Structure formats: structure tokens, C-alpha cells
Amino acid sequence: MNTANPQHQSQDATTEAASVHTLLIGMDYGTLMVPSVMVAEVLPVEIIYDADSPHHWVLGRIHWRALSISVISFERLVSDLRPARDSYSRVVVFYPLPGRGHDDYFGVLTMRDPRSMLVSGDLANCALPDNVTGRYIASAVEVRGQLATIPDVDALATAIY
């Protein structure tokens, strides 16, 4: 911040207040964009234990801190794609969604480490890819020339919990 000119201070503060720190999470279908405050930790994929779940998009469970948390495939939730796991895959651990208990964390399998990005509210809306259903997606936007989807948190909470 420029301390020599008070006018620059207020402009910088306004720009920063209008921006949101996000994580761009690589998926097989494209990119998932979430506010970084939703994410507790990013982990390398080690062992995902089988879980008895009627949902095809639940991959299993992992041990994280003192909890056993579900790991989901967002690709399977919104499309017919199956995520590929390799040495670059990660589990993005999300804080509990609104209205849930303090230990209702969950993980999302991703193709690589998420990228951090500061975005402002002037993103252009885009159409979803043909192979993606919009049921759990609030919107799609263009970020640095690529499509990014923003999850519908309420619908996601209903599906996960």
C-alpha cells in the first residue's frame, strides 16, 4: 500500500475489499473455483479407504487429523467423467458447509495442487461445457481465458450430507 498518498490508500483498500481470494481447483472437466476460506487444507493422496455409500461420486474416506472424512469426486457429481489419480493428485479438504456440525469436513479429489488467485466481481459468465450438468454449479465464469465453475453450496450441502 502506498503510504505517501492517502488517496492511493483508499483506492487500494476499495479494490482489495471488492476482490475475493479464491482457489482454482483442477478437475478433469475444467476448473472449480471456490473462495479460499472454504478450504482447510490440501493433502497429497495417500490411501482412500472404501466407504459404504449409495452415491457413485463418493470415492471413500481418508484419515485427516483426528477425523475420518468422505472424499468425493466433483466430476462424478456433475458429469459422467471419472477422475484420474496419479502422483500429482490431491485431496482438497473443505470446512463444513453452512448449517453443518463443526466436524463435518469433506474432501474433493483434484488433479493437481490448487492455484490461488485474487478475483474481482467483474467476471464474465459463460455457458457450461456440454458434458457438465448444472445441478451443483451456481455459475460458470471465464478466468484468465479458461472456464471456471463455481459450486452451488446449498445444493452441494444437500448432496454431501
GUGURO-32383 format. One record per residue: residue number from 1; x, y, z negated of N, C-alpha, C, CB in turn; residue in one letter; chain. Coordinates in steps of 0.1 Angstrom, whole numbers, plus 2048, in hexadecimal, padded with zeros to 3 digits. Atoms other than C-alpha are relative to their C-alpha. Glycine has a CB too. Example, Ala and Ser with C-alpha at 12.3 -4.5 7.8 and 13.67 -1.06 7.14 Angstrom:
1;809;7F4;800;87B;7D3;7B2;809;80C;800;7F6;800;7F4;A;A
2;7F7;7F5;800;889;7F5;7B9;7F8;80B;7F8;804;805;80E;S;A
# end
This chain:
1;808;7F4;800;800;800;800;809;80C;800;7F6;800;7F4;M;A
2;7F8;7F3;7FF;80D;823;808;7FC;809;7F5;7FD;807;80E;N;A
3;803;7F8;80C;810;836;7E8;803;80F;803;809;7FC;7F4;T;A
4;7FD;7F2;7FD;81C;856;7F9;7F4;808;805;80B;801;80B;A;A
5;80C;7F9;7FA;7FA;85E;809;7F4;7FA;7FA;800;7FF;80F;N;A
6;80C;805;806;7DA;85A;7F4;7F6;7FC;80A;7FA;80A;7F6;P;A
7;80A;803;7F6;7C5;859;814;803;7F2;805;800;80A;80C;Q;A
8;7FD;80E;7FC;7D8;839;81F;7FC;7F6;7F6;80F;7FF;803;H;A
9;804;809;80B;7D1;82A;7FD;7F2;7FC;802;803;806;7F3;Q;A
10;80E;803;7FF;7AC;82C;801;7FC;7F9;80D;7F7;80D;7FF;S;A
11;803;808;7F4;7AC;820;825;805;7F2;7FF;807;807;80C;Q;A
12;7FB;80D;802;7C2;803;81C;7F7;7F8;7F7;80E;800;7FA;D;A
13;809;807;809;7AB;7FA;7FF;7F3;7FC;806;7FE;809;7F3;A;A
14;80D;803;7F9;78C;7FC;815;802;7F5;809;7FB;80D;807;T;A
15;7FD;80B;7F7;79C;7E6;82F;801;7F3;7F9;80D;803;808;T;A
16;7FE;80C;808;7A6;7CD;815;7F3;7FB;7FA;80B;802;7F5;E;A
17;80D;804;806;784;7CD;804;7F7;7FA;80B;7FA;80C;7FA;A;A
18;809;805;7F5;773;7C6;826;805;7F3;806;7FF;80B;80B;A;A
19;7FA;80C;7FB;78A;7A9;82D;7FE;7F4;7F6;80F;802;803;S;A
20;802;80C;809;787;785;820;80C;7F7;803;7F3;7F9;803;V;A
21;7F5;80A;7FF;7A4;76D;81A;7F9;7F3;803;809;7FF;7F3;H;A
22;806;80D;7FB;79B;74D;82D;80B;7F6;802;7F9;802;80D;T;A
23;7F8;80B;7FC;7AA;72B;834;7FA;7FB;80D;801;7F5;7F5;L;A
24;804;807;7F4;7A9;71D;857;804;7F2;7FF;806;807;80D;L;A
25;7FD;80E;802;7A6;6F8;854;7FE;7F8;80D;7F6;7FA;7F5;I;A
26;800;807;7F4;7AF;6E3;872;7F7;7F3;800;80E;7FD;805;G;A
27;808;80C;7FF;795;6C9;87C;801;7FB;80F;7F0;803;7FD;M;A
28;7FF;805;7F3;793;6B2;89A;7F7;808;80A;7FB;7F1;800;D;A
29;809;7F8;7F7;776;6C7;8A9;804;80E;802;7F2;7FF;7FB;Y;A
30;7FC;7F2;800;787;6E8;8A2;805;805;7F2;7F4;809;805;G;A
31;7FB;7FA;80D;78C;6FE;883;7F4;803;7F7;808;80D;803;T;A
32;809;7FC;80B;778;702;863;806;80B;7F9;7FD;7F3;7F7;L;A
33;7FB;7F4;807;77B;724;853;7F8;802;7F3;7FF;80D;809;M;A
34;807;7FF;80D;773;728;82E;808;80B;7F8;800;7F3;7F8;V;A
35;7F9;7F7;809;77A;743;814;80A;7F9;7F8;7F6;808;7F7;P;A
36;7F5;808;807;79B;739;803;7FC;7FE;7F1;80D;808;800;S;A
37;805;802;80E;789;73D;7E1;7F9;7F3;7FE;7F8;80C;7FB;V;A
38;807;80D;801;776;71D;7E9;809;7F4;7FE;7F7;7FE;80C;M;A
39;7F6;80B;7FF;796;708;7EA;808;800;7F3;809;801;80C;V;A
40;7F8;801;80C;7A6;6FB;7CA;80F;7FC;803;7FA;7F5;7F7;A;A
41;7F2;805;7FD;7C4;6E9;7DA;800;7F8;80D;805;7F6;7F4;E;A
42;7FE;807;7F3;7D1;6D9;7FA;80B;7F5;7FC;805;809;80C;V;A
43;7F8;80B;803;7E0;6B6;7F6;804;7F8;80C;7F9;7F7;7F6;L;A
44;7FE;80A;7F6;7F2;69D;80C;7F7;7F4;7FE;810;7FC;800;P;A
45;809;80C;801;7DD;67F;814;808;7F4;7FB;7F9;7FD;80D;V;A
46;7F9;80C;804;7E8;661;800;7F6;7F5;801;805;802;7F1;E;A
47;809;80B;7FF;7CF;647;7F8;7F2;805;7FE;803;7F5;7F5;I;A
48;80E;7FD;801;7AA;64C;7FE;7F9;7F2;7FD;7FA;807;80D;I;A
49;806;80C;805;798;631;7EA;7F2;7FF;806;7FF;7FF;7F1;Y;A
50;80D;803;7FB;778;621;7F8;7F6;805;7F6;7FE;7F2;803;D;A
51;80B;7FB;809;758;630;7EA;7F3;7FA;806;7FF;810;7FF;A;A
52;80D;805;7FB;735;621;7EC;7F8;80C;802;7FA;7F6;7F5;D;A
53;808;7F4;7FC;723;63C;7FF;7F8;7FC;80C;809;80C;803;S;A
54;808;802;7F4;706;63A;817;803;809;80B;7F1;801;7FC;P;A
55;7FD;7F6;7F6;714;657;82A;80D;7FD;808;802;80E;7F9;H;A
56;7F5;804;7F8;72B;650;847;80C;80B;800;7FC;7FF;80F;H;A
57;7F6;7F6;800;73E;671;842;808;800;7F2;7F9;80D;802;W;A
58;7F8;801;80D;74A;668;81E;80B;7F5;803;7F7;7FC;7F4;V;A
59;7F5;809;7FD;76C;659;823;805;7F8;7F5;80C;808;805;L;A
60;7FC;807;80D;772;64F;7FF;802;809;7F5;80C;7F7;803;G;A
61;7FD;7F7;80C;780;65D;7DF;80F;800;7FE;7F9;7FA;7F4;R;A
62;7F2;7FF;804;7A2;669;7D3;800;804;7F2;807;80B;809;I;A
63;7FE;7FB;80E;7B0;66F;7B1;807;80D;801;809;7F5;7F8;H;A
64;7FB;7F2;800;7B6;694;7AC;7FF;805;7F2;7F9;809;80A;W;A
65;7FF;7FC;80E;7C2;6A1;78A;7F9;7F5;7F8;7F8;80E;7FE;R;A
66;806;80B;809;7AC;68E;771;7F2;7FC;806;7FE;805;7F2;A;A
67;80D;803;7FA;78F;68A;78A;801;7F6;80C;7F9;80D;805;L;A
68;801;808;7F4;784;672;7A5;7F6;808;809;7FB;7F1;7FD;S;A
69;809;7F7;7F8;776;687;7C1;7FE;7FA;80E;806;80E;802;I;A
70;803;805;7F3;765;67F;7E2;808;807;80B;7F1;801;803;S;A
71;7FA;7FA;7F4;777;685;803;7F7;7FE;80B;80F;7FA;802;V;A
72;809;801;7F5;761;68D;820;807;804;80E;7F4;809;7FE;I;A
73;7FC;7FD;7F2;766;690;846;7F6;80B;805;801;7F4;809;S;A
74;809;7F6;7FB;757;6B1;851;7FD;7FD;80F;806;80E;7FE;F;A
75;803;804;7F2;75B;6A4;875;7F4;7F7;801;80C;7FA;806;E;A
76;80B;80A;7FF;744;687;86E;7F3;806;7FB;803;7F4;7F6;R;A
77;80C;7F9;805;72C;69E;85C;7F9;808;80B;803;809;7F4;L;A
78;805;7F7;7F6;728;6B6;87A;801;7FA;80E;807;80D;7FF;V;A
79;7FE;805;7F2;731;6A0;898;802;7F1;7FF;80C;806;807;S;A
80;7FD;80F;7FF;738;67C;8A3;80F;7FD;800;7F9;7FA;80C;D;A
81;7F1;802;800;75E;681;8A1;804;7F9;7F3;807;80E;801;L;A
82;7FA;806;80B;773;66C;88A;80D;806;7FE;801;7F0;801;R;A
83;7F3;7F9;802;790;67E;87A;80C;7F6;800;800;807;7F2;P;A
84;7F4;808;7FF;7B3;670;881;808;804;7F4;807;802;80D;A;A
85;7F6;7FE;80B;7CA;66C;863;80E;7FD;804;7FC;7F8;7F4;R;A
86;7F2;802;7FD;7EF;670;866;808;806;7F5;804;805;80E;D;A
87;7F8;7FB;80A;80C;67D;852;7FE;80F;7FD;80F;7FE;803;S;A
88;803;7F2;802;800;6A1;857;7F2;802;7FA;801;807;80E;Y;A
89;80E;7FE;805;7DD;69B;84A;801;804;7F1;7F8;7F2;800;S;A
90;801;7FB;80D;7D3;6AC;82A;7F2;7FE;7FA;804;80F;7FF;R;A
91;80D;7FF;806;7B6;6AC;811;7FF;80E;7FA;7FD;7F4;7F5;V;A
92;803;7F3;806;7A8;6CE;80A;7F6;7FE;7F5;7FB;80A;80B;V;A
93;809;801;80C;799;6CE;7E7;7F9;80D;7FE;808;7FC;7F3;V;A
94;808;7F4;801;77C;6E5;7E4;7FA;800;7F1;7F4;7FF;809;F;A
95;807;7FE;80C;76E;6F4;7C4;7F2;7FB;801;801;80F;7FB;Y;A
96;80E;804;800;74B;6E9;7BA;7F8;80B;807;7FA;7FE;7F2;P;A
97;809;7F6;7F9;731;6FA;7D1;7F6;806;7F6;7F9;7F9;80B;L;A
98;809;7FA;809;718;712;7C1;7F5;7F7;7FB;7FA;80D;807;P;A
99;80A;807;806;700;703;7A9;804;7F2;7FB;7F5;7FE;809;G;A
100;7FB;80D;804;716;6E4;7A2;807;801;7F3;808;7FA;80B;R;A
101;7F8;801;80C;728;6D8;783;80E;804;802;7FF;7F2;7FA;G;A
102;7F2;7FB;800;74B;6E5;77A;80A;7F5;805;804;804;7F3;H;A
103;7F7;80A;7FB;75A;6C3;785;7FC;7FA;80C;803;7F6;7F5;D;A
104;806;806;7F3;747;6BD;7A6;809;805;80C;7F2;805;802;D;A
105;7F7;7FD;7F5;766;6C3;7BB;7FE;7F5;80C;80F;800;7FC;Y;A
106;800;80A;7F5;768;6B2;7DE;80C;804;809;7F2;800;807;F;A
107;7F5;7FE;7F6;782;6AE;7F9;7FC;7FF;80E;80C;7F7;7FD;G;A
108;802;801;7F2;782;6B3;81E;80D;7FC;807;7FA;80D;806;V;A
109;7F4;804;7F9;79A;6A0;834;803;809;80C;7FE;7F1;806;L;A
110;7FC;7F6;7F5;7AD;6B7;84C;80C;7FA;808;803;80E;7FA;T;A
111;7F5;805;7F8;7C6;6B1;868;80D;805;7FC;7FD;804;80E;M;A
112;7F3;7FA;803;7E1;6C8;85A;7FE;80A;7F5;806;807;80C;R;A
113;801;7F5;80A;7E8;6E3;840;7F7;80B;805;80E;805;7FC;D;A
114;808;7F4;7FC;7CE;6FF;841;809;80C;801;7F5;803;7F5;P;A
115;7F9;7F4;7FE;7DA;721;84C;7F8;80B;7F9;802;804;80F;R;A
116;807;7F5;806;7D2;740;838;7FF;80C;809;808;804;7F3;S;A
117;802;7F5;7F7;7C4;75E;849;7F7;80A;7FA;7FB;7FC;80E;M;A
118;808;7F5;805;7B6;780;83F;7F7;804;80C;808;80C;7FB;L;A
119;809;7FC;7F5;797;787;854;7F6;80B;7FB;7F7;7F4;804;V;A
120;80A;7F5;803;77F;7A5;856;7F3;7FB;805;805;80D;806;S;A
121;80E;803;7FC;75A;7A5;85C;7FD;802;80F;7F7;808;7F8;G;A
122;802;7FD;7F2;75E;7AD;881;803;7F4;809;807;80C;804;D;A
123;7FD;80C;7F8;760;789;88E;7F4;7FE;80A;801;7F4;7F7;L;A
124;80A;802;7F6;74D;781;8AE;7FA;7F2;7FF;806;802;80E;A;A
125;807;80D;800;733;765;8AC;802;7F8;80D;7F1;802;7FD;N;A
126;7FF;808;7F4;737;748;8C4;7F6;7F4;7FF;80F;7FA;801;C;A
127;808;80C;800;724;729;8CE;808;7F4;7FB;7FB;7FD;80F;A;A
128;7F9;80C;805;72C;708;8BE;804;7F7;80C;7F6;7F8;7F7;L;A
129;7FC;80A;7F5;73E;6ED;8D3;7F4;7F7;802;80D;7F9;7FC;P;A
130;80B;80A;7FC;726;6D4;8E4;800;7F4;7F7;802;7FC;80E;D;A
131;7FF;80C;809;732;6B8;8CD;7FE;802;7F1;80D;7F9;802;N;A
132;802;7FD;80E;72A;6CA;8AD;7F2;805;7FD;80A;80C;7FC;V;A
133;80E;7FC;804;708;6CD;89C;801;80B;7F6;7F8;7F4;7FA;T;A
134;7FF;7F4;808;700;6ED;88A;7FA;7FE;7F2;7FA;80B;806;G;A
135;808;802;80D;6EE;6DD;86C;808;805;7F4;7FD;7F1;7FE;R;A
136;7F8;7FC;80B;70B;6E3;854;80A;80C;803;808;7F4;7FB;Y;A
137;7F8;7F5;7FC;71A;701;865;7F8;80D;801;807;7FE;80E;I;A
138;807;7F3;801;70F;725;85E;802;808;80D;804;808;7F4;A;A
139;7FD;7F9;7F4;720;734;87C;80E;7FC;806;800;80F;7FE;S;A
140;7F3;802;7F9;73D;732;895;805;80D;804;7FE;7F6;80C;A;A
141;7FA;7F3;7FC;755;74E;89B;80C;7FE;807;802;809;7F3;V;A
142;7F3;800;7F9;773;756;8B0;80A;806;7F7;7FF;807;80E;E;A
143;7F5;7FB;808;793;75A;89C;80D;7FE;808;800;7F9;7F2;V;A
144;7F3;801;7F9;7B3;762;8AE;7FF;7F7;80D;80B;7FB;7F7;R;A
145;802;808;7F3;7A5;753;8CF;7FC;7F2;7FE;80D;800;807;G;A
146;804;80D;801;799;733;8C0;7F3;800;7F8;80A;7F7;7F9;Q;A
147;80D;801;807;777;727;8B3;802;7FB;7F2;7F7;7F6;808;L;A
148;800;805;80E;772;724;88D;7F2;7FF;7FC;809;80A;7F8;A;A
149;80E;802;806;753;717;87C;801;803;7F1;7FB;7F2;803;T;A
150;802;7FC;80E;747;724;85B;7F5;7F7;7FA;7FC;80F;7FE;I;A
151;80A;809;804;735;70A;846;7F4;806;7F9;806;7F6;7F6;P;A
152;80C;7FC;808;712;70E;838;801;7FA;7F3;7F2;7FC;808;D;A
153;7FD;805;80E;71A;70B;813;7F4;7F9;7FA;805;80B;7F7;V;A
154;80C;806;806;6F6;704;808;7FD;7F2;806;7F4;809;802;D;A
155;802;80D;7FA;6F1;6E8;822;80B;7F6;7FC;7FF;802;80F;A;A
156;7F5;809;804;713;6DA;81A;7FE;7FB;7F2;80D;808;801;L;A
157;802;804;80E;70B;6D9;7F5;7F5;7F6;7FF;7FC;80C;7F7;A;A
158;80B;809;800;6EA;6C7;7FC;805;7F2;806;7F5;805;809;T;A
159;7FB;80C;7FB;6FD;6AD;811;809;7F9;7F7;806;802;80E;A;A
160;7F6;806;808;71A;6A7;7FA;7FB;7FB;7F3;80B;80A;7FE;I;A
161;805;804;80D;708;6A6;7D9;7F3;7F9;801;800;80C;7F7;Y;A
# end
